[in-house]
Amino acid sequence: MASPLVAGYAALLAQQQPSLCAAQISDAIVQRATPNALGGVIATTPNRLLFVDTSPIPATVPGLASNIITTVSSGSVLASWELPCDGGSTLTKTTVSLYRGSTLLQRRTLTPGTTTARFTRLQNGVQYRVRVQHHNAIGDGASTTRWKTVTVRALRSGETIPVRSIGRFAGDLTMKWKVASSSRGVCKVLSNPTSIRFLRAGTCRVAIRTNAGGTPAIHNLRVN
């Protein structure tokens, strides 16, 4: 199948059903193509001729949450994520699970559009793992990896702490931190290396995004 034509067809399907997952569109294009259209080709050639069928693609389970960020403060883990494609069926709920090693400690069932969850009554000095899963009327989407947090710790007025000791991104990208204007009396971000200085007790509200851009995640850090 010619790449420009396939790309155009994929764009058309995505425009008609914008909440579909990329794999659904890819699978539909292959399934709808005419097989064995050419003679005399080698056996390893897909040998399919593009067929433009604009009928709706059946809905399936949701995709994976992305851009998972976790931050810690005393006895607490806050997780945020970006919503996945819904597979063509509206999300019905989100479940977020907290583990210590392989042991499930807490689970939150959240309304569909929620993108943050806080776990409390945790032990300082311990690392935990967070897993996110989305659901729709078709069924349960795939769960994310159990992403490890940094070590839970207290954040104290007067301390300067590297951001890598407070938060973690579930991937290889670098996080960029910005203090909200409402929290500038509580904390400030320093550079070289990137750290946060806590000026007084209160809530340090920060916007965190990766170096790939995207919508920043808002995290509230509790300063003692």
C-alpha positions as CSV (number, residue, x, y, z in Angstrom):
1,M,0.0,0.0,0.0
2,A,1.4,3.4,-1.0
3,S,2.4,5.4,2.1
4,P,0.9,8.8,1.2
5,L,-2.5,7.2,0.4
6,V,-2.4,5.2,3.6
7,A,-1.6,8.3,5.6
8,G,-4.5,10.2,4.0
9,Y,-6.9,7.3,4.7
10,A,-5.7,7.1,8.4
11,A,-6.2,10.8,8.8
12,L,-9.7,10.5,7.4
13,L,-10.6,7.7,9.8
14,A,-9.1,9.7,12.8
15,Q,-11.1,12.7,11.8
16,Q,-14.4,10.7,11.7
17,Q,-13.7,9.1,15.1
18,P,-11.1,11.2,16.9
19,S,-11.1,9.2,20.1
20,L,-9.9,6.0,18.5
21,C,-6.5,4.6,19.4
22,A,-3.8,4.5,16.8
23,A,-3.6,0.7,16.8
24,Q,-7.4,0.5,16.0
25,I,-6.9,2.6,12.9
26,S,-3.8,0.7,11.8
27,D,-5.5,-2.6,12.3
28,A,-8.7,-1.5,10.4
29,I,-6.6,-0.3,7.4
30,V,-4.9,-3.7,7.2
31,Q,-8.1,-5.7,7.7
32,R,-10.0,-3.7,5.1
33,A,-7.3,-3.9,2.4
34,T,-7.7,-6.4,-0.4
35,P,-5.4,-9.3,0.1
36,N,-3.3,-11.0,-2.6
37,A,-3.8,-8.2,-5.0
38,L,-0.6,-8.7,-6.9
39,G,0.9,-11.8,-8.5
40,G,4.5,-12.8,-8.7
41,V,5.6,-11.1,-5.4
42,I,7.8,-12.7,-2.8
43,A,6.1,-14.6,0.1
44,T,7.2,-12.0,2.8
45,T,5.4,-9.1,1.0
46,P,2.2,-8.1,2.7
47,N,0.6,-8.0,-0.7
48,R,-2.5,-5.9,0.2
49,L,-4.2,-3.2,-1.9
50,L,-5.6,-0.2,0.0
51,F,-9.4,-0.2,0.1
52,V,-11.0,3.0,1.3
53,D,-13.8,2.0,3.6
54,T,-15.2,4.9,5.7
55,S,-17.6,2.8,7.8
56,P,-17.2,3.2,11.6
57,I,-14.5,1.2,13.3
58,P,-15.8,-0.9,16.2
59,A,-15.1,0.4,19.7
60,T,-12.6,-1.3,21.9
61,V,-11.1,-0.9,25.4
62,P,-9.1,2.3,26.2
63,G,-5.4,2.8,25.6
64,L,-2.7,3.4,28.2
65,A,-2.3,6.5,30.3
66,S,0.8,8.5,29.5
67,N,3.1,11.1,31.0
68,I,2.8,9.7,34.5
69,I,4.5,11.9,37.1
70,T,4.7,11.1,40.8
71,T,5.8,13.5,43.6
72,V,6.2,12.9,47.3
73,S,5.8,14.8,50.6
74,S,5.5,13.6,54.2
75,G,3.6,10.3,54.2
76,S,2.1,11.1,50.8
77,V,2.4,10.3,47.1
78,L,0.7,12.3,44.4
79,A,0.3,10.8,40.9
80,S,-0.8,12.6,37.7
81,W,-1.2,11.3,34.2
82,E,-2.6,12.2,30.8
83,L,-5.8,10.5,29.6
84,P,-5.5,7.9,26.9
85,C,-7.6,7.4,23.8
86,D,-10.9,5.9,24.8
87,G,-11.1,3.3,22.1
88,G,-14.2,4.8,20.6
89,S,-16.3,4.3,23.8
90,T,-16.5,7.0,26.5
91,L,-14.3,6.3,29.6
92,T,-16.4,5.1,32.6
93,K,-13.8,5.2,35.4
94,T,-10.1,5.2,36.2
95,T,-8.4,3.0,38.8
96,V,-5.1,4.0,40.3
97,S,-3.3,1.4,42.5
98,L,-0.4,1.9,45.0
99,Y,2.0,-0.9,45.7
100,R,4.9,-1.5,48.0
101,G,7.0,-4.0,46.1
102,S,4.4,-6.5,44.7
103,T,1.9,-5.9,47.5
104,L,-1.2,-3.8,46.8
105,L,-1.7,-1.2,49.5
106,Q,-4.4,1.2,48.3
107,R,-6.6,1.5,45.2
108,R,-8.6,4.6,44.1
109,T,-11.6,4.4,41.7
110,L,-12.0,7.8,40.1
111,T,-14.4,9.6,37.8
112,P,-13.4,9.4,34.1
113,G,-11.9,12.8,33.6
114,T,-9.8,12.8,36.7
115,T,-6.0,12.9,36.1
116,T,-4.5,13.0,39.7
117,A,-4.7,10.8,42.7
118,R,-3.1,11.3,46.2
119,F,-2.2,8.4,48.5
120,T,-1.8,9.2,52.2
121,R,-0.8,7.5,55.5
122,L,2.3,6.2,53.9
123,Q,5.7,5.6,55.5
124,N,8.5,8.0,55.0
125,G,11.8,6.5,53.8
126,V,10.0,4.0,51.5
127,Q,9.6,3.9,47.7
128,Y,6.2,2.8,46.3
129,R,4.9,1.9,42.9
130,V,1.9,3.4,41.0
131,R,-0.2,1.8,38.3
132,V,-3.0,3.5,36.3
133,Q,-5.8,1.7,34.3
134,H,-8.7,3.1,32.4
135,H,-12.1,1.5,31.7
136,N,-15.0,1.9,29.3
137,A,-18.2,0.1,28.5
138,I,-16.3,-2.4,26.4
139,G,-14.0,-3.4,29.2
140,D,-10.8,-2.8,31.0
141,G,-7.9,-1.2,29.2
142,A,-4.3,-2.3,29.7
143,S,-2.6,-1.3,32.9
144,T,0.5,0.8,32.9
145,T,3.8,-0.5,34.3
146,R,4.0,-0.2,38.1
147,W,6.1,2.9,38.1
148,K,8.4,3.5,41.0
149,T,8.2,6.7,43.0
150,V,11.1,8.4,44.7
151,T,11.5,7.8,48.4
152,V,8.7,9.4,50.4
153,R,10.0,12.1,52.7
154,A,9.1,15.2,54.6
155,L,9.6,18.6,52.9
156,R,10.6,21.1,55.5
157,S,10.8,24.9,55.5
158,G,14.4,26.1,55.0
159,E,15.4,23.1,53.0
160,T,16.7,23.1,49.4
161,I,16.1,19.7,47.7
162,P,17.0,18.5,44.1
163,V,13.8,18.0,42.2
164,R,14.9,14.4,41.4
165,S,14.5,13.7,45.1
166,I,10.9,14.9,45.1
167,G,9.4,13.8,41.8
168,R,9.8,11.2,39.0
169,F,8.6,10.9,35.4
170,A,7.7,7.5,34.1
171,G,10.0,7.6,31.2
172,D,13.3,9.0,29.9
173,L,12.3,12.7,29.5
174,T,13.5,15.5,31.7
175,M,11.0,17.3,33.9
176,K,10.7,21.1,34.0
177,W,9.3,22.7,37.2
178,K,7.6,26.0,37.7
179,V,6.1,27.4,40.9
180,A,2.6,28.9,40.7
181,S,2.3,32.6,41.5
182,S,0.1,31.7,44.5
183,S,3.0,29.7,46.0
184,R,5.9,32.1,45.5
185,G,6.1,32.9,49.2
186,V,6.2,29.2,50.0
187,C,8.8,27.8,47.6
188,K,11.0,28.7,44.6
189,V,12.7,26.7,41.9
190,L,16.5,27.1,41.6
191,S,18.7,26.0,38.6
192,N,22.1,24.3,38.2
193,P,21.1,21.8,39.4
194,T,17.3,22.1,39.4
195,S,16.2,22.3,43.0
196,I,13.3,23.6,45.1
197,R,13.9,25.8,48.1
198,F,11.1,25.7,50.7
199,L,10.7,29.1,52.3
200,R,7.9,28.4,54.8
201,A,5.3,25.9,55.7
202,G,2.3,25.6,53.4
203,T,1.4,24.3,50.0
204,C,3.9,24.6,47.2
205,R,1.9,24.4,44.0
206,V,4.1,23.5,41.0
207,A,3.5,23.0,37.3
208,I,5.5,20.1,35.9
209,R,6.0,19.3,32.2
210,T,8.6,17.3,30.3
211,N,11.1,18.7,27.9
212,A,8.9,17.4,25.1
213,G,6.3,20.0,26.0
214,G,2.6,19.1,26.5
215,T,0.2,20.2,29.1
216,P,1.8,20.8,32.6
217,A,0.7,18.6,35.5
218,I,-0.2,20.5,38.6
219,H,1.2,19.1,41.8
220,N,0.7,20.4,45.4
221,L,3.6,19.7,47.7
222,R,3.0,19.8,51.4
223,V,5.7,21.7,53.2
224,N,6.1,21.3,57.0
